[in-house]
Amino acid sequence: MAVRVWRPGAVGTAVVAAVVAVTLGAGGTASAAGYTGVAGPWSSATALTGSDGQQSLIAVRTAGDGTAFALWRNRAAGAGTWGFEVVVKAAGGSTWGAPHTLATGRSKGSLVELTVTPTGQAVVTWLDGGGAAGDPTALAATWNPAQGGWSAPAPIATTTGVYLGLPRLAAAADGTLTAVWDQGDFADYDVMTATRAPGATTWSTAKPLAHITTGSVYDLALAVAPGGAATAVWDVYDQVPEEGEDAHTVHTATRASAGGAWSSAAPLPGTAGSAGTVRVTMDAKGATTVLWRAAAGGATALKSATRTSVSGGWGAPQTAVAAIDPSDESEPLTAPNGDLTYVWAGWSSTAGTPVVRTVTRTASTGTWSAPKTLSTGYVKWDVSASIGADGTVQVVWPQTPSIDNGDDNYLEWAVRPAGGTWSAASALNSAPVPAVPDENALSGEVTAGPDGRATVVFRKAVDISPGDFTSQLSAQSQTLLTKPKVTSRAAVSGTARTGSKVTCGAAWTGYDTTVAWSWLRDGTTITGATGKSRTLTSADYKHQVSCRAKVSNGAGSVTSTSAAVTVAVGPALKAVTAPAVTGTAKVGYKLTAAHGTWSPAATSYTYSWKRDGTTITGATSSTYVLAKADKGHKITVKVTAKRYGWTNGSATTAGAVVR
């Protein structure tokens, strides 16, 4: 999976929030083998900051080794300026370290960005200087996992010009960092690039990718493939276009290998008239997709173009979304198989409210899906999305139940495992968060780890006086899924005799478990006996019957088998239709016994004819010819019904007096 560059948080962006007591909502986890194999329940929320200041959350990222980082702007209680703070959670750990201050004396809107590498490093970049403060400089502080600490800020780029853009960074699989940025003055801009080798503390000499003399660079993005190939894209805003010429055009430059030279910058075909927002992503094979916005029939469309290899040509532009009006959006999220997902929060004329939507471009077909709405209420124009190395996409956003209910704030969560479908949105906070005037009361950022599990950092704001509030950052993660444990061995309950219903009982602990029941006869599984309960049959009589519970989740399964019980004989068969005698009750005539019907059905019958209740010797068939000795006496027949495994049932017919 390619490393993608994330865009800096917008100036003055609404803050994000953490609920200190958070429980997993009803949505649960979607099903897919990879994600459900590791995603357990959500941990309890851990406070990352105090509750007496203010924070503006920038980003939460997970490095390739599983180390998690969170970056925010912080204003301490009573302070007039902001600082950049970052916190780290070690790979495989559950505890966040103490916040580390990277810079102080900043404004609330100061641009700052967090980039992570596959090798466990993180780099925070920001701008310094400019005007009376000196030449504009881009600084970077680096987390060194071997030393477990942050470096002092070191320069990436410095310019004597008026403008320096915040560098976009991305890393190759070995940790080599590439940076691109724009700098210059009105109608005299350069797009620049530099690299930093793994373990190095300084950057290479900056080199130009393009020189723009007719306007300015309106937007800039970068993607680096695992092998080091790179693509930079930017939107050139021509401020003096010729008559009939569109002002915006997307340009690209490509580096085919880690140590290779960059190609000359060139316009991306079909992007004249773009609307200034560009995105780019590369997969492990170098396939590259660029996204941009363009006017289309009175609306703004999301367009894309793809090339299947670094050296290949660009395909024809496609329409990813016919009409898009986003207030917040993700980078293109690329799965290991090349599928590309895009998530945004924006206005829906159909719903009459802001919504969270997503589209996916399937790599195998090259087609975009229809937009899917994930949200279920009034969205607060804010969304965060991330993709894990396994292809799982995690999304969170703040919403209220409706446009008329802005007081009950919830942080919603949805997940789509690799190869799976989107889960229903569910609230991460069990109790609603009250509204705060002129401030988002609740929102958050999500990052998907290498195995797809989510880590979310929240900001919860609290109104303390008119026009003032405090906030607090907290974090929680999906824990590692563990195999279920049996806490009470399987056992058979009920009367163990033919015809009786017996039930298998067991108790276990575990998350997202399923149970499969089975029954055994003398240790051999009984075909088709898969219910928690079953009725014992004649085939079980005199045998040892036991039950088994197999409890499973994505982490594995555990089996418990009960002690065996010996199946005793069942109760006596019962006559449903009573036996009866037909024929003429006269000496010399034959009487016939009908055995009736029995429950359960008998498999054989015996007969015993009687004279005035006394057994007639030898009269044991279903028919009897009346003799002289029977004249004047009452004749009956006793029918005995038999079935293996059951107690015999018997019934005697009504009597007939022989003439």
C-alpha positions as CSV (number, residue, x, y, z in Angstrom):
1,M,0.0,0.0,0.0
2,A,1.3,3.4,-0.9
3,V,2.0,6.1,1.7
4,R,-0.3,9.0,1.2
5,V,0.2,12.6,2.2
6,W,-2.4,14.1,4.5
7,R,-3.4,17.7,4.1
8,P,-2.8,20.2,7.0
9,G,-5.9,21.0,9.1
10,A,-7.7,24.1,7.9
11,V,-7.1,27.4,9.5
12,G,-9.5,27.9,12.4
13,T,-10.9,24.5,11.9
14,A,-13.6,23.3,14.4
15,V,-12.1,21.4,17.3
16,V,-12.3,17.7,17.9
17,A,-13.4,16.0,21.1
18,A,-12.9,13.1,23.5
19,V,-15.7,11.6,25.6
20,V,-14.1,10.4,28.8
21,A,-16.7,7.6,29.3
22,V,-17.3,5.9,25.9
23,T,-19.0,2.7,25.1
24,L,-19.3,0.8,21.8
25,G,-22.6,1.4,20.1
26,A,-25.0,-1.1,18.6
27,G,-23.3,-1.1,15.2
28,G,-20.7,-3.7,16.2
29,T,-18.1,-4.8,13.7
30,A,-18.7,-5.8,10.1
31,S,-17.6,-9.2,9.1
32,A,-14.4,-10.0,7.1
33,A,-11.7,-12.5,7.9
34,G,-8.8,-10.1,8.3
35,Y,-10.3,-7.4,10.4
36,T,-12.4,-9.5,12.7
37,G,-9.4,-11.7,13.3
38,V,-7.8,-8.8,15.3
39,A,-10.6,-6.2,16.2
40,G,-11.8,-6.7,19.7
41,P,-14.0,-4.3,21.8
42,W,-13.2,-0.7,22.4
43,S,-10.9,0.2,25.3
44,S,-11.9,2.6,27.9
45,A,-11.1,6.2,27.0
46,T,-7.8,7.7,28.3
47,A,-7.4,11.4,28.8
48,L,-4.5,12.9,26.9
49,T,-4.7,16.4,28.2
50,G,-6.1,18.3,31.2
51,S,-9.6,19.8,31.0
52,D,-8.8,23.5,31.8
53,G,-7.4,24.6,28.4
54,Q,-8.3,24.4,24.8
55,Q,-7.1,22.1,22.0
56,S,-7.4,22.0,18.2
57,L,-6.8,18.5,17.0
58,I,-4.7,18.2,13.9
59,A,-4.1,14.5,13.1
60,V,-3.9,11.0,14.4
61,R,-1.7,8.6,12.5
62,T,-0.4,5.0,12.9
63,A,3.1,4.1,11.5
64,G,3.8,0.9,9.7
65,D,5.0,-0.8,12.8
66,G,1.8,0.0,14.7
67,T,3.1,3.1,16.7
68,A,0.4,5.6,17.1
69,F,0.8,9.4,17.1
70,A,-1.6,12.3,17.9
71,L,-0.9,15.9,17.1
72,W,-2.8,19.0,18.3
73,R,-2.6,22.7,18.9
74,N,-2.8,23.5,22.6
75,R,-3.6,26.7,24.5
76,A,-3.1,26.4,28.2
77,A,-5.5,28.0,30.6
78,G,-4.9,31.7,30.7
79,A,-2.4,31.7,27.8
80,G,-2.7,34.0,24.8
81,T,-0.8,31.8,22.3
82,W,-0.9,28.2,21.2
83,G,1.7,25.4,21.1
84,F,2.1,22.2,19.1
85,E,1.9,19.1,21.2
86,V,2.3,15.5,20.2
87,V,1.9,12.2,22.0
88,V,3.0,8.6,21.2
89,K,1.6,5.2,21.9
90,A,4.1,2.4,21.3
91,A,3.4,-0.4,18.9
92,G,1.5,-3.2,20.7
93,G,1.0,-1.0,23.8
94,S,-2.1,0.4,25.4
95,T,-0.6,3.4,27.2
96,W,0.0,6.8,25.7
97,G,3.1,8.7,26.7
98,A,3.1,12.2,28.2
99,P,2.5,15.1,25.7
100,H,5.6,16.6,24.2
101,T,5.7,20.3,23.2
102,L,7.3,20.9,19.8
103,A,6.8,24.6,19.5
104,T,5.2,27.5,21.4
105,G,4.0,31.0,20.6
106,R,1.8,29.9,17.7
107,S,-1.6,31.1,16.6
108,K,-4.7,28.9,16.6
109,G,-4.5,28.7,12.8
110,S,-0.8,27.9,12.5
111,L,-0.3,25.2,9.9
112,V,1.3,22.0,11.2
113,E,1.3,18.5,9.8
114,L,2.1,14.9,11.0
115,T,3.6,12.3,8.7
116,V,4.4,8.7,9.7
117,T,6.7,6.1,8.0
118,P,6.5,2.3,7.6
119,T,9.5,2.0,9.9
120,G,7.9,3.6,12.9
121,Q,9.2,7.2,12.6
122,A,7.0,10.3,12.6
123,V,7.8,13.8,11.3
124,V,6.0,16.9,12.4
125,T,6.4,19.9,10.0
126,W,5.5,23.6,10.5
127,L,6.5,27.0,9.2
128,D,8.5,29.6,11.1
129,G,9.8,33.1,10.3
130,G,8.6,35.4,7.6
131,G,8.2,39.2,7.6
132,A,10.0,40.8,10.5
133,A,10.7,37.3,11.9
134,G,13.2,36.6,9.1
135,D,13.1,34.4,6.0
136,P,10.3,31.8,6.0
137,T,11.5,28.4,7.0
138,A,9.9,25.0,7.1
139,L,10.9,23.0,10.2
140,A,10.7,19.4,11.0
141,A,10.9,17.4,14.3
142,T,11.4,13.7,14.0
143,W,10.4,10.8,16.4
144,N,13.3,8.3,16.6
145,P,11.9,5.0,17.7
146,A,15.3,3.7,18.7
147,Q,15.9,6.6,21.0
148,G,12.2,7.0,22.0
149,G,12.3,10.7,21.7
150,W,11.8,13.7,19.4
151,S,14.7,15.6,17.7
152,A,15.1,19.3,17.9
153,P,13.4,21.1,15.0
154,A,15.6,21.2,11.9
155,P,15.0,23.0,8.6
156,I,13.7,21.4,5.5
157,A,13.5,24.5,3.4
158,T,14.2,28.3,3.6
159,T,13.4,31.0,1.1
160,T,14.2,34.7,0.8
161,G,10.9,35.1,-1.0
162,V,7.6,36.2,0.3
163,Y,5.9,32.9,0.4
164,L,6.8,29.4,1.5
165,G,4.2,26.6,1.5
166,L,4.1,23.9,4.2
167,P,6.0,20.9,2.7
168,R,4.0,17.7,1.9
169,L,5.9,14.6,3.1
170,A,5.6,10.9,2.2
171,A,7.8,7.9,2.9
172,A,8.9,4.9,1.0
173,A,9.0,1.4,2.6
174,D,12.6,1.8,3.8
175,G,11.7,5.1,5.5
176,T,13.2,7.4,2.9
177,L,11.2,10.7,3.0
178,T,10.3,12.9,0.1
179,A,9.1,16.4,0.5
180,V,7.6,18.8,-2.0
181,W,6.6,22.4,-1.5
182,D,6.0,25.7,-3.3
183,Q,7.7,29.0,-2.7
184,G,8.1,32.4,-4.3
185,D,6.2,35.6,-5.0
186,F,3.4,36.8,-7.2
187,A,3.6,35.2,-10.7
188,D,7.0,33.8,-9.8
189,Y,6.6,30.4,-8.0
190,D,8.7,27.3,-7.8
191,V,7.6,23.8,-6.9
192,M,10.6,22.3,-5.0
193,T,11.6,18.8,-3.8
194,A,14.1,17.3,-1.4
195,T,14.7,13.9,0.2
196,R,16.0,12.5,3.5
197,A,17.6,9.1,3.8
198,P,16.7,6.7,6.6
199,G,18.6,7.6,9.7
200,A,19.7,11.0,8.3
201,T,19.1,14.3,10.1
202,T,19.5,16.6,7.2
203,W,17.7,16.9,3.8
204,S,19.2,16.9,0.4
205,T,19.7,20.1,-1.5
206,A,16.3,21.2,-2.8
207,K,15.7,20.9,-6.5
208,P,13.0,22.6,-8.6
209,L,10.2,20.6,-10.2
210,A,8.5,23.5,-12.0
211,H,8.7,27.2,-12.4
212,I,5.4,29.2,-12.7
213,T,5.5,32.7,-14.0
214,T,1.9,33.2,-15.1
215,G,0.2,32.7,-11.7
216,S,0.5,30.7,-8.6
217,V,0.4,27.2,-7.2
218,Y,-3.1,26.8,-5.8
219,D,-2.8,23.4,-4.3
220,L,-0.2,20.6,-4.0
221,A,-0.1,16.9,-3.2
222,L,2.4,14.1,-3.1
223,A,2.3,10.3,-3.1
224,V,5.2,7.8,-2.8
225,A,5.0,4.1,-3.6
226,P,6.7,1.6,-1.3
227,G,9.6,1.2,-3.7
228,G,10.3,4.9,-3.9
229,A,8.6,6.0,-7.1
230,A,6.8,9.3,-6.5
231,T,4.2,11.5,-8.1
232,A,3.7,15.2,-7.3
233,V,0.6,17.0,-8.4
234,W,-0.4,20.7,-8.2
235,D,-2.9,23.1,-9.5
236,V,-1.6,26.1,-11.4
237,Y,-3.9,29.1,-11.1
238,D,-3.2,31.3,-14.1
239,Q,-4.1,34.7,-13.0
240,V,-3.8,36.2,-16.5
241,P,-5.4,33.6,-18.7
242,E,-5.7,34.1,-22.4
243,E,-9.2,34.8,-23.7
244,G,-11.3,31.6,-23.5
245,E,-8.7,29.8,-21.5
246,D,-9.6,28.2,-18.1
247,A,-7.6,29.5,-15.2
248,H,-6.9,26.2,-13.3
249,T,-4.9,23.3,-14.6
250,V,-3.5,20.3,-12.8
251,H,0.2,19.5,-13.4
252,T,2.2,16.4,-12.6
253,A,5.8,15.3,-12.2
254,T,7.0,11.8,-11.7
255,R,10.0,10.1,-10.2
256,A,10.2,6.5,-11.5
257,S,12.4,5.1,-8.8
258,A,13.8,6.1,-5.4
259,G,17.1,7.4,-6.8
260,G,15.8,8.5,-10.2
261,A,15.4,12.0,-11.6
262,W,12.0,13.7,-11.8
263,S,10.3,14.1,-15.1
264,S,9.5,17.5,-16.5
265,A,6.2,18.9,-15.2
266,A,3.3,18.6,-17.6
267,P,-0.4,19.4,-17.5
268,L,-2.6,16.4,-16.7
269,P,-4.8,15.9,-19.8
270,G,-8.4,16.9,-19.3
271,T,-7.9,19.0,-16.2
272,A,-8.3,22.5,-17.7
273,G,-11.0,24.2,-15.7
274,S,-10.3,22.3,-12.5
275,A,-11.4,23.9,-9.3
276,G,-8.1,23.9,-7.4
277,T,-8.3,20.9,-5.1
278,V,-6.0,18.0,-6.0
279,R,-5.3,14.6,-4.4
280,V,-3.0,11.8,-5.5
281,T,-2.3,8.2,-4.4
282,M,0.0,5.4,-5.6
283,D,-0.3,1.7,-4.9
284,A,2.4,-0.9,-4.4
285,K,2.7,-1.5,-8.1
286,G,3.0,2.2,-9.0
287,A,-0.5,2.6,-10.3
288,T,-1.4,6.2,-9.7
289,T,-4.8,8.0,-9.4
290,V,-5.2,11.8,-9.3
291,L,-8.4,13.4,-8.0
292,W,-9.5,17.0,-8.6
293,R,-12.7,19.1,-8.7
294,A,-14.1,20.6,-11.9
295,A,-17.2,22.5,-12.9
296,A,-19.8,20.3,-14.5
297,G,-23.3,21.5,-15.6
298,G,-23.6,24.1,-12.9
299,A,-22.3,21.8,-10.2
300,T,-18.8,20.8,-9.0
301,A,-17.8,17.2,-9.9
302,L,-15.1,15.1,-8.5
303,K,-12.9,13.8,-11.3
304,S,-10.2,11.2,-11.5
305,A,-7.5,10.0,-13.9
306,T,-5.5,6.8,-13.5
307,R,-2.3,5.3,-15.0
308,T,-1.6,1.7,-14.3
309,S,2.2,2.1,-14.0
310,V,4.7,4.9,-13.3
311,S,5.9,4.9,-17.0
312,G,2.4,4.5,-18.5
313,G,0.1,7.1,-19.9
314,W,-2.9,8.6,-18.1
315,G,-6.3,7.2,-18.9
316,A,-9.2,9.4,-19.8
317,P,-10.8,11.5,-17.0
318,Q,-13.6,9.8,-15.1
319,T,-16.4,11.3,-13.0
320,A,-16.2,9.9,-9.5
321,V,-19.0,12.0,-8.1
322,A,-21.3,14.0,-10.4
323,A,-22.0,16.7,-7.8
324,I,-19.9,17.2,-4.7
325,D,-20.0,20.1,-2.2
326,P,-17.6,19.0,0.6
327,S,-16.7,20.8,3.7
328,D,-14.3,18.2,4.9
329,E,-12.9,15.1,3.1
330,S,-10.3,12.3,3.2
331,E,-7.3,11.7,1.1
332,P,-7.8,8.9,-1.5
333,L,-7.5,5.7,0.6
334,T,-5.8,2.9,-1.4
335,A,-6.2,-0.7,-0.5
336,P,-3.6,-3.4,-1.1
337,N,-5.5,-4.6,-4.2
338,G,-5.6,-1.1,-5.6
339,D,-9.2,-0.3,-4.8
340,L,-9.6,3.4,-3.9
341,T,-12.0,4.9,-1.4
342,Y,-12.9,8.5,-0.9
343,V,-15.0,9.9,2.0
344,W,-16.4,13.4,2.4
345,A,-18.8,15.4,4.5
346,G,-20.9,17.8,2.6
347,W,-24.4,19.1,1.8
348,S,-27.0,16.8,0.3
349,S,-29.9,18.5,-1.4
350,T,-31.8,15.3,-1.3
351,A,-31.4,14.9,2.5
352,G,-31.6,18.6,3.1
353,T,-28.7,18.3,5.5
354,P,-25.0,17.7,5.5
355,V,-24.1,14.0,5.2
356,V,-21.1,11.7,5.2
357,R,-20.7,9.9,1.9
358,T,-18.2,7.5,0.3
359,V,-17.4,6.2,-3.2
360,T,-15.0,3.4,-4.2
361,R,-13.1,2.8,-7.5
362,T,-12.7,-0.9,-8.0
363,A,-9.2,-1.5,-9.5
364,S,-10.2,-4.6,-11.4
365,T,-12.9,-2.9,-13.3
366,G,-11.7,0.7,-13.2
367,T,-15.2,1.9,-12.3
368,W,-16.5,4.1,-9.5
369,S,-19.4,3.0,-7.3
370,A,-22.5,5.0,-6.6
371,P,-22.1,7.3,-3.6
372,K,-23.2,5.7,-0.3
373,T,-24.4,7.7,2.7
374,L,-22.9,6.5,6.0
375,S,-24.4,9.1,8.3
376,T,-27.8,8.9,10.0
377,G,-28.3,12.4,11.3
378,Y,-27.3,16.0,10.9
379,V,-23.5,16.0,10.3
380,K,-21.4,18.8,11.8
381,W,-19.5,19.3,8.5
382,D,-16.6,17.2,9.7
383,V,-15.3,13.7,8.9
384,S,-12.2,11.6,9.4
385,A,-11.3,8.5,7.5
386,S,-8.3,6.2,7.4
387,I,-7.3,2.9,5.8
388,G,-5.2,0.1,7.4
389,A,-2.5,-1.9,5.7
390,D,-5.0,-4.7,5.4
391,G,-7.5,-2.5,3.5
392,T,-9.9,-1.9,6.4
393,V,-11.4,1.6,6.2
394,Q,-12.4,3.4,9.4
395,V,-14.6,6.5,9.5
396,V,-15.7,8.8,12.3
397,W,-17.8,12.0,12.3
398,P,-19.9,14.1,14.7
399,Q,-23.6,14.4,14.3
400,T,-26.8,15.3,16.0
401,P,-30.1,13.3,15.5
402,S,-31.6,16.0,13.3
403,I,-31.2,19.6,12.1
404,D,-33.7,20.5,14.7
405,N,-31.8,18.8,17.5
406,G,-28.3,20.3,17.9
407,D,-27.9,19.6,21.6
408,D,-27.4,15.9,21.6
409,N,-24.0,15.4,20.0
410,Y,-22.7,12.0,19.1
411,L,-19.5,10.7,17.5
412,E,-20.5,8.2,14.9
413,W,-18.3,5.3,13.7
414,A,-18.5,3.0,10.7
415,V,-16.1,0.4,9.4
416,R,-15.6,-1.4,6.1
417,P,-13.3,-4.4,6.4
418,A,-11.2,-5.4,3.3
419,G,-13.5,-7.3,1.0
420,G,-16.5,-6.6,3.2
421,T,-19.4,-4.2,3.4
422,W,-20.0,-1.0,5.5
423,S,-21.2,-1.5,9.0
424,A,-24.2,0.5,10.2
425,A,-23.2,3.7,11.8
426,S,-23.0,3.5,15.6
427,A,-22.4,6.1,18.3
428,L,-19.1,5.8,20.2
429,N,-20.4,7.9,23.1
430,S,-23.2,6.3,25.2
431,A,-24.5,9.6,26.5
432,P,-25.1,12.7,24.3
433,V,-22.6,15.6,24.7
434,P,-24.4,19.0,25.3
435,A,-23.9,21.7,22.6
436,V,-21.4,24.5,23.0
437,P,-22.3,27.9,21.5
438,D,-20.2,28.7,18.4
439,E,-18.0,25.7,18.9
440,N,-18.2,22.0,17.9
441,A,-18.9,20.2,21.2
442,L,-17.7,16.8,20.0
443,S,-15.6,15.5,17.1
444,G,-12.7,13.3,16.5
445,E,-9.9,11.8,14.3
446,V,-9.5,8.1,13.5
447,T,-6.5,6.1,12.3
448,A,-6.5,2.5,11.2
449,G,-3.5,0.4,12.3
450,P,-1.7,-2.1,10.1
451,D,-4.3,-4.7,11.0
452,G,-7.2,-2.4,10.4
453,R,-8.0,-1.8,14.1
454,A,-9.1,1.8,14.9
455,T,-7.6,4.3,17.3
456,V,-9.8,7.4,17.8
457,V,-8.8,10.7,19.5
458,F,-11.7,12.8,20.7
459,R,-12.2,16.4,21.8
460,K,-15.0,17.2,24.1
461,A,-15.7,20.9,24.6
462,V,-17.6,22.3,27.7
463,D,-19.3,25.7,27.9
464,I,-18.0,27.6,30.9
465,S,-19.3,31.1,30.2
466,P,-20.7,33.2,27.3
467,G,-18.2,33.0,24.5
468,D,-15.8,30.8,26.4
469,F,-15.2,27.1,26.8
470,T,-12.7,24.5,27.8
471,S,-11.9,21.2,26.1
472,Q,-10.1,17.9,26.7
473,L,-8.6,15.3,24.4
474,S,-9.0,11.6,25.1
475,A,-8.3,8.5,23.1
476,Q,-9.5,4.9,22.8
477,S,-8.7,2.0,20.6
478,Q,-10.1,-1.3,19.5
479,T,-8.4,-3.9,21.6
480,L,-6.7,-7.0,20.2
481,L,-9.2,-9.7,19.7
482,T,-8.6,-12.8,21.9
483,K,-9.8,-16.3,21.6
484,P,-12.9,-17.1,23.7
485,K,-12.5,-18.9,27.1
486,V,-14.9,-21.4,28.5
487,T,-15.9,-20.5,32.1
488,S,-18.4,-23.3,32.7
489,R,-17.9,-26.7,31.0
490,A,-20.7,-28.0,28.7
491,A,-23.3,-30.2,30.5
492,V,-26.4,-32.1,29.5
493,S,-29.6,-31.1,31.4
494,G,-32.9,-32.9,31.3
495,T,-34.0,-36.5,31.8
496,A,-31.8,-38.9,29.8
497,R,-34.4,-41.3,28.5
498,T,-35.8,-42.1,25.1
499,G,-38.3,-39.4,24.0
500,S,-37.1,-36.8,26.4
501,K,-35.7,-33.4,25.4
502,V,-32.2,-32.7,26.7
503,T,-30.4,-29.4,26.5
504,C,-26.7,-28.5,26.3
505,G,-25.5,-25.7,28.5
506,A,-22.1,-23.9,28.7
507,A,-20.7,-20.5,29.6
508,W,-17.9,-18.6,28.1
509,T,-16.3,-15.2,27.7
510,G,-15.2,-13.5,24.5
511,Y,-16.0,-10.7,22.1
512,D,-18.0,-11.1,18.9
513,T,-18.4,-14.8,19.4
514,T,-20.6,-17.5,17.7
515,V,-21.3,-20.9,19.1
516,A,-21.9,-24.2,17.2
517,W,-23.6,-27.0,19.1
518,S,-23.2,-30.7,18.3
519,W,-24.3,-34.0,19.9
520,L,-22.3,-37.3,20.2
521,R,-23.3,-40.9,20.7
522,D,-20.6,-43.1,22.2
523,G,-18.1,-40.3,21.2
524,T,-19.2,-40.1,17.5
525,T,-20.9,-37.0,16.2
526,I,-24.6,-37.5,15.4
527,T,-25.3,-36.3,11.9
528,G,-27.8,-33.4,11.8
529,A,-27.8,-32.9,15.6
530,T,-26.7,-29.2,15.7
531,G,-29.2,-27.6,18.0
532,K,-28.7,-26.5,21.6
533,S,-31.5,-29.0,22.5
534,R,-32.5,-32.3,21.0
535,T,-35.0,-35.1,21.7
536,L,-33.5,-38.5,22.4
537,T,-34.5,-41.3,20.0
538,S,-34.6,-45.0,20.0
539,A,-31.1,-45.0,18.5
540,D,-29.8,-43.4,21.7
541,Y,-31.2,-46.1,24.0
542,K,-28.6,-47.8,26.2
543,H,-25.8,-45.6,24.6
544,Q,-23.6,-42.8,26.0
545,V,-24.8,-39.4,24.8
546,S,-22.9,-36.1,25.3
547,C,-23.0,-32.6,23.8
548,R,-20.3,-30.2,22.6
549,A,-20.1,-26.4,22.4
550,K,-17.6,-24.9,20.0
551,V,-17.2,-21.1,20.6
552,S,-15.5,-19.1,17.9
553,N,-14.5,-15.6,17.0
554,G,-11.9,-14.2,14.6
555,A,-9.0,-15.0,16.9
556,G,-9.8,-18.7,17.2
557,S,-12.1,-21.2,18.8
558,V,-12.5,-23.3,22.0
559,T,-14.4,-26.5,22.4
560,S,-16.1,-28.0,25.5
561,T,-17.6,-31.4,25.6
562,S,-19.9,-32.6,28.4
563,A,-19.8,-35.7,30.5
564,A,-21.7,-38.5,28.8
565,V,-25.1,-39.7,30.1
566,T,-26.6,-43.2,29.6
567,V,-30.0,-43.1,27.9
568,A,-32.6,-45.1,29.8
569,V,-35.8,-46.7,28.4
570,G,-38.5,-44.2,27.5
571,P,-42.0,-44.0,28.9
572,A,-44.7,-46.4,27.9
573,L,-46.3,-46.0,24.5
574,K,-49.8,-44.4,24.7
575,A,-52.8,-45.3,22.7
576,V,-54.0,-42.5,20.6
577,T,-56.8,-44.5,19.0
578,A,-58.0,-47.4,21.3
579,P,-57.8,-51.0,20.0
580,A,-61.2,-52.5,19.0
581,V,-62.8,-55.8,18.1
582,T,-64.9,-56.4,15.0
583,G,-66.9,-59.4,13.9
584,T,-70.0,-61.3,15.0
585,A,-70.0,-62.4,18.6
586,K,-71.5,-65.9,18.0
587,V,-70.0,-69.3,18.4
588,G,-68.2,-70.4,15.3
589,Y,-67.6,-66.8,14.1
590,K,-64.2,-65.0,13.9
591,L,-63.4,-61.9,15.8
592,T,-60.6,-59.5,14.6
593,A,-58.6,-57.1,16.8
594,A,-57.6,-53.7,15.4
595,H,-54.5,-52.6,17.3
596,G,-55.3,-48.9,17.2
597,T,-52.7,-46.1,16.9
598,W,-50.0,-45.3,19.4
599,S,-47.6,-42.4,20.3
600,P,-44.9,-42.8,19.5
601,A,-45.7,-45.2,16.7
602,A,-45.3,-48.9,17.6
603,T,-43.2,-51.1,15.5
604,S,-44.9,-54.4,16.6
605,Y,-47.9,-55.7,18.6
606,T,-48.9,-58.8,20.6
607,Y,-52.4,-60.0,21.4
608,S,-53.9,-61.8,24.3
609,W,-57.6,-62.8,24.1
610,K,-59.5,-63.2,27.4
611,R,-62.8,-64.8,28.6
612,D,-64.3,-62.8,31.4
613,G,-60.9,-61.4,32.0
614,T,-59.1,-64.7,32.1
615,T,-56.4,-65.4,29.5
616,I,-57.5,-67.9,26.9
617,T,-54.6,-70.3,26.4
618,G,-53.1,-70.1,22.9
619,A,-55.2,-67.2,21.7
620,T,-52.4,-64.8,20.8
621,S,-53.1,-63.7,17.2
622,S,-55.0,-60.8,16.0
623,T,-58.0,-63.0,15.2
624,Y,-60.0,-65.4,17.3
625,V,-62.7,-68.0,16.4
626,L,-65.3,-68.2,19.1
627,A,-65.7,-71.6,20.7
628,K,-68.7,-73.3,22.6
629,A,-66.9,-72.5,25.9
630,D,-67.2,-68.8,25.1
631,K,-71.0,-68.8,24.8
632,G,-72.5,-66.5,27.4
633,H,-69.2,-65.1,28.3
634,K,-67.6,-61.6,27.7
635,I,-64.7,-61.7,25.2
636,T,-61.9,-59.0,25.2
637,V,-58.4,-58.7,23.8
638,K,-55.4,-57.0,25.3
639,V,-53.2,-55.3,22.7
640,T,-49.5,-54.7,23.7
641,A,-47.7,-52.1,21.5
642,K,-43.9,-52.3,21.3
643,R,-41.1,-50.0,20.1
644,Y,-37.3,-50.4,20.8
645,G,-36.1,-48.1,23.5
646,W,-39.6,-47.5,24.9
647,T,-41.6,-49.1,27.6
648,N,-44.4,-51.3,26.2
649,G,-47.9,-49.8,26.2
650,S,-51.0,-51.9,26.5
651,A,-54.8,-51.4,26.2
652,T,-57.8,-53.8,26.4
653,T,-60.7,-53.6,24.1
654,A,-64.4,-53.3,25.1
655,G,-66.0,-56.7,25.8
656,A,-68.4,-58.6,23.5
657,V,-70.9,-61.2,25.0
658,V,-71.0,-64.4,22.9
659,R,-74.4,-65.7,21.8
